[in-house]
Amino acid sequence: LFAAVEPILPSLQEDGIVVWVLGSGPYPPGVVALQELLDAASEELEPEDIWQPEDMSDTCLYIFTSGTTGLPKAARVSHLKSIMCLSFYELVGASSQDVVYLALPLYHMAGSL
């Protein structure tokens, strides 16, 4: 989808917006190529005390939703809620070989998690 953003890239960069892409490049300067970062990332896990949350009710991520007002807003998702959503796949016996089709937008929590 980078081709859709490329024509307006200079104006985005002037506004301080950083564009991240996943896929083969090359990309213009200032565009963050995620594949290069993933390829350079270590296979080693960080020590557990770095990535393990102190409290499962702490914020894990934010999703953006229109809620009931129709205006965008951030909604907080805890570590516990994200794990509960992921456990759905365990419950139905899903594996990495399965294909999941989403009818919900990815910014909807049920669609993204």
Secondary structure, DSSP 8 states (H G I E B T S, - for coil): -HHHHGGGHHHHHHTT---EE-SS----TT-EEHHHHHHHS-SS---HHHHS-S-TTSEEEEEEE-TTTTS-EEEEEEHHHHHHHHHHHHHTT--TT------S-TTSHHHH-
